Amino acid sequence: MTRLIDPRMGANKYSAENGGQSDYISDLEHQGLIMIPAPGIDEEPGIQAIQDKLSYNPQKPIDAENRPRFYISDECENTISSMQHYDGKTRDHPWKDPVDCLR
């Protein structure tokens, strides 16, 4: 199984209990979880891909051709809110993480 981790957060050094330095990638590896830093790709293609998957022509009936190709359960309230609020203009936006997971 491939497990991706945010490369900046995963490699961020902090003071460990033993007085040395550690990072999340190393800590998880010691627990048997091998994490691969996610590629630092541009956000725009991923956001555009989400929009493309959600698009359809509302003027026509929904059918096998005219329908969204991506659905989000109405129980995923944080994901829905993130898509409504994230503007893609800043990397430290509070609604960025759920959109990153979708990308």
PyMOL commands that set and color helices and strands:
alter all, ss='L'
color gray80, all
select helices_A, chain A and resi 7-11+24-30+43-54+77-85+96-102
alter helices_A, ss='H'
color red, helices_A
select strands_A, chain A and resi 4-5+14-15+21-22+36-37
alter strands_A, ss='S'
color yellow, strands_A
deselect
rebuild
show_as cartoon
